[in-house]
Amino acid sequence: MDGKGRWVDNVIVERLWRSVKDEDVYLHAHETPAALRAGLTAYVQFYNTERRHQALNRQTPDTVYWASSMTKKAA
């Protein structure tokens, strides 16, 4: 941490929440908090297992994570 309130400290989380809001929250009018929770759970599952990311060479986060963890176990 370089200093209080530095924008790069939270850039990854801010980008994630931007994607969540743009791709789920604003598109679906969740009627209840329970419906919102279920919708967010489904979106996070989609985000990690199906949505391909440009920064990850068009792979899913799960693919990258599990490939790296298997490499560490083998070593």
N, CA, C and O of each residue as an XYZ file, in Angstrom:
300
protein
N       0.836     -1.177      0.000
C       0.000      0.000      0.000
C       0.884      1.244      0.000
O       1.745      1.412      0.863
N       0.656      2.103     -0.976
C       1.476      3.297     -1.096
C       0.915      4.493     -0.344
O       1.654      5.428     -0.036
N      -0.343      4.479     -0.052
C      -0.916      5.608      0.650
C      -2.414      5.466      0.771
O      -3.033      4.692      0.042
N      -2.985      6.196      1.671
C      -4.409      6.125      1.911
C      -5.190      6.631      0.698
O      -4.922      7.718      0.186
N      -6.153      5.834      0.247
C      -7.019      6.253     -0.834
C      -6.423      6.136     -2.226
O      -6.968      6.704     -3.172
N      -5.338      5.428     -2.373
C      -4.718      5.294     -3.692
C      -5.572      4.383     -4.558
O      -5.929      3.285     -4.130
N      -5.906      4.817     -5.766
C      -6.874      4.122     -6.611
C      -6.419      2.729     -7.025
O      -7.260      1.845     -7.188
N      -5.136      2.502     -7.200
C      -4.676      1.188     -7.665
C      -4.814      0.115     -6.592
O      -4.741     -1.075     -6.901
N      -5.013      0.510     -5.345
C      -5.178     -0.472     -4.281
C      -6.450     -1.289     -4.464
O      -6.491     -2.456     -4.075
N      -7.479     -0.704     -5.043
C      -8.773     -1.370     -5.171
C      -9.202     -1.599     -6.611
O     -10.363     -1.935     -6.842
N      -8.335     -1.438     -7.571
C      -8.743     -1.465     -8.962
C      -9.322     -2.827     -9.374
O     -10.250     -2.869    -10.182
N      -8.813     -3.910     -8.853
C      -9.313     -5.232     -9.226
C     -10.730     -5.434     -8.694
O     -11.606     -5.907     -9.418
N     -10.953     -5.081     -7.446
C     -12.278     -5.237     -6.853
C     -13.269     -4.289     -7.518
O     -14.407     -4.675     -7.786
N     -12.856     -3.061     -7.786
C     -13.745     -2.102     -8.441
C     -14.143     -2.596     -9.832
O     -15.297     -2.434    -10.228
N     -13.230     -3.184    -10.567
C     -13.527     -3.705    -11.896
C     -14.482     -4.892    -11.817
O     -15.378     -5.023    -12.651
N     -14.298     -5.750    -10.829
C     -15.208     -6.872    -10.632
C     -16.625     -6.376    -10.372
O     -17.574     -6.849    -10.996
N     -16.770     -5.423     -9.451
C     -18.115     -4.930     -9.136
C     -18.730     -4.182    -10.308
O     -19.952     -4.179    -10.458
N     -17.924     -3.556    -11.134
C     -18.459     -2.925    -12.339
C     -19.056     -3.985    -13.257
O     -20.144     -3.793    -13.801
N     -18.352     -5.102    -13.433
C     -18.864     -6.194    -14.262
C     -20.140     -6.782    -13.667
O     -21.095     -7.051    -14.395
N     -20.161     -6.981    -12.356
C     -21.348     -7.535    -11.696
C     -22.548     -6.632    -11.920
O     -23.630     -7.102    -12.273
N     -22.359     -5.343    -11.715
C     -23.472     -4.417    -11.883
C     -23.928     -4.338    -13.335
O     -25.128     -4.393    -13.603
N     -22.996     -4.210    -14.274
C     -23.351     -4.060    -15.681
C     -23.975     -5.322    -16.272
O     -24.888     -5.230    -17.093
N     -23.495     -6.495    -15.867
C     -23.928     -7.736    -16.487
C     -25.030     -8.462    -15.728
O     -25.630     -9.393    -16.265
N     -25.309     -8.059    -14.490
C     -26.357     -8.747    -13.737
C     -27.328     -7.789    -13.063
O     -28.521     -7.813    -13.363
N     -26.846     -6.961    -12.173
C     -27.734     -6.159    -11.340
C     -28.603     -5.219    -12.163
O     -29.811     -5.144    -11.936
N     -28.016     -4.503    -13.110
C     -28.791     -3.548    -13.902
C     -29.707     -4.219    -14.915
O     -30.674     -3.603    -15.362
N     -29.431     -5.452    -15.286
C     -30.245     -6.152    -16.286
C     -31.423     -6.897    -15.684
O     -32.400     -7.172    -16.381
N     -31.350     -7.226    -14.411
C     -32.401     -8.002    -13.762
C     -32.975     -7.208    -12.598
O     -32.238     -6.714    -11.745
N     -34.284     -7.091    -12.573
C     -34.943     -6.383    -11.478
C     -35.271     -7.396    -10.384
O     -36.369     -7.951    -10.349
N     -34.322     -7.627     -9.502
C     -34.535     -8.574     -8.410
C     -35.553     -7.977     -7.441
O     -35.385     -6.851     -6.973
N     -36.609     -8.736     -7.143
C     -37.718     -8.230     -6.334
C     -37.425     -8.240     -4.836
O     -37.896     -7.368     -4.105
N     -36.659     -9.211     -4.383
C     -36.401     -9.351     -2.944
C     -34.902     -9.524     -2.710
O     -34.152     -9.851     -3.630
N     -34.479     -9.302     -1.475
C     -33.062     -9.563     -1.163
C     -32.666    -11.019     -1.431
O     -31.543    -11.286     -1.857
N     -33.571    -11.947     -1.185
C     -33.271    -13.362     -1.447
C     -33.076    -13.605     -2.947
O     -32.199    -14.371     -3.347
N     -33.888    -12.960     -3.763
C     -33.744    -13.096     -5.217
C     -32.433    -12.464     -5.686
O     -31.767    -12.995     -6.575
N     -32.071    -11.349     -5.099
C     -30.796    -10.705     -5.427
C     -29.630    -11.611     -5.059
O     -28.693    -11.773     -5.841
N     -29.686    -12.196     -3.877
C     -28.623    -13.105     -3.432
C     -28.502    -14.301     -4.379
O     -27.394    -14.699     -4.738
N     -29.633    -14.871     -4.779
C     -29.614    -16.007     -5.701
C     -29.061    -15.588     -7.063
O     -28.295    -16.329     -7.680
N     -29.447    -14.407     -7.528
C     -28.944    -13.905     -8.802
C     -27.445    -13.655     -8.769
O     -26.738    -13.987     -9.720
N     -26.955    -13.071     -7.678
C     -25.520    -12.816     -7.552
C     -24.738    -14.114     -7.440
O     -23.646    -14.235     -7.995
N     -25.291    -15.081     -6.728
C     -24.632    -16.383     -6.619
C     -24.501    -17.029     -7.990
O     -23.445    -17.562     -8.330
N     -25.567    -16.982     -8.772
C     -25.530    -17.556    -10.124
C     -24.542    -16.796    -11.003
O     -23.818    -17.411    -11.787
N     -24.501    -15.474    -10.887
C     -23.582    -14.694    -11.715
C     -22.122    -14.987    -11.357
O     -21.286    -15.134    -12.250
N     -21.813    -15.072    -10.079
C     -20.430    -15.353     -9.666
C     -20.017    -16.737    -10.154
O     -18.878    -16.931    -10.580
N     -20.931    -17.694    -10.095
C     -20.645    -19.026    -10.628
C     -20.343    -18.941    -12.127
O     -19.381    -19.545    -12.602
N     -21.164    -18.193    -12.869
C     -20.941    -17.989    -14.301
C     -19.605    -17.283    -14.547
O     -18.843    -17.681    -15.427
N     -19.327    -16.242    -13.772
C     -18.112    -15.441    -13.928
C     -16.858    -16.298    -13.775
O     -15.886    -16.120    -14.509
N     -16.880    -17.218    -12.830
C     -15.705    -18.037    -12.558
C     -15.572    -19.250    -13.468
O     -14.454    -19.678    -13.755
N     -16.679    -19.812    -13.926
C     -16.608    -21.083    -14.654
C     -16.835    -20.986    -16.149
O     -16.352    -21.837    -16.896
N     -17.565    -19.964    -16.610
C     -17.913    -19.899    -18.028
C     -17.418    -18.649    -18.756
O     -17.085    -18.714    -19.939
N     -17.368    -17.531    -18.067
C     -17.022    -16.258    -18.719
C     -15.522    -16.215    -18.988
O     -14.711    -16.302    -18.066
N     -15.171    -16.083    -20.243
C     -13.760    -16.028    -20.627
C     -13.254    -14.590    -20.467
O     -13.965    -13.630    -20.764
N     -12.015    -14.464    -19.994
C     -11.454    -13.157    -19.675
C     -10.286    -12.838    -20.605
O      -9.399    -13.665    -20.821
N     -10.306    -11.651    -21.137
C      -9.251    -11.216    -22.043
C      -7.891    -11.221    -21.356
O      -6.892    -11.617    -21.956
N      -7.850    -10.787    -20.118
C      -6.581    -10.717    -19.387
C      -6.011    -12.102    -19.069
O      -4.830    -12.234    -18.748
N      -6.853    -13.126    -19.161
C      -6.409    -14.495    -18.878
C      -6.243    -15.306    -20.158
O      -6.352    -16.532    -20.153
N      -5.980    -14.604    -21.247
C      -5.777    -15.267    -22.543
C      -7.013    -16.063    -22.961
O      -6.912    -17.192    -23.443
N      -8.190    -15.443    -22.764
C      -9.489    -16.018    -23.135
C      -9.787    -17.327    -22.407
O     -10.479    -18.192    -22.945
N      -9.273    -17.477    -21.193
C      -9.580    -18.633    -20.361
C     -10.473    -18.190    -19.209
O     -10.586    -16.998    -18.919
N     -11.100    -19.155    -18.560
C     -11.913    -18.831    -17.394
C     -11.019    -18.762    -16.155
O      -9.953    -19.377    -16.131
N     -11.441    -18.023    -15.129
C     -10.645    -17.964    -13.906
C     -10.434    -19.344    -13.272
O      -9.348    -19.631    -12.770
N     -11.451    -20.189    -13.291
C     -11.289    -21.537    -12.724
C     -10.217    -22.327    -13.454
O      -9.421    -23.015    -12.816
N     -10.180    -22.244    -14.763
C      -9.182    -22.970    -15.542
C      -7.775    -22.529    -15.161
O      -6.889    -23.361    -14.964
N      -7.573    -21.232    -15.058
C      -6.253    -20.697    -14.711
C      -5.878    -21.065    -13.277
O      -4.747    -21.469    -13.009
N      -6.830    -20.924    -12.361
C      -6.541    -21.212    -10.953
C      -6.198    -22.686    -10.751
O      -5.188    -23.013    -10.129
N      -7.035    -23.567    -11.272
C      -6.807    -24.991    -11.038
C      -5.564    -25.494    -11.760
O      -4.896    -26.402    -11.266
N      -5.241    -24.928    -12.912
C      -4.015    -25.335    -13.610
C      -2.780    -24.931    -12.799
O      -1.814    -25.689    -12.716
N      -2.816    -23.744    -12.206
C      -1.658    -23.294    -11.415
C      -1.553    -24.065    -10.110
O      -0.443    -24.343     -9.656
N      -2.678    -24.419     -9.493
C      -2.607    -25.156     -8.232
C      -2.143    -26.599     -8.460
O      -1.477    -27.170     -7.596
N      -2.481    -27.192     -9.597
C      -2.009    -28.540     -9.913
C      -0.504    -28.523    -10.186
O       0.203    -29.465     -9.829
N      -0.024    -27.472    -10.807
C       1.406    -27.340    -11.070
C       2.179    -27.244     -9.758
O       3.246    -27.843     -9.624
N       1.646    -26.492     -8.785
C       2.304    -26.350     -7.483
C       2.319    -27.666     -6.735
O       3.310    -27.986     -6.079
N       1.231    -28.450     -6.818
C       1.196    -29.743     -6.139
C       2.191    -30.720     -6.743
O       2.786    -31.529     -6.031
N       2.372    -30.646     -8.061
C       3.295    -31.551     -8.728
C       4.743    -31.246     -8.366
O       5.591    -32.138     -8.378
N       5.025    -29.991     -8.046
C       6.395    -29.598     -7.721
C       6.734    -29.923     -6.334
O       7.853    -29.659     -5.894
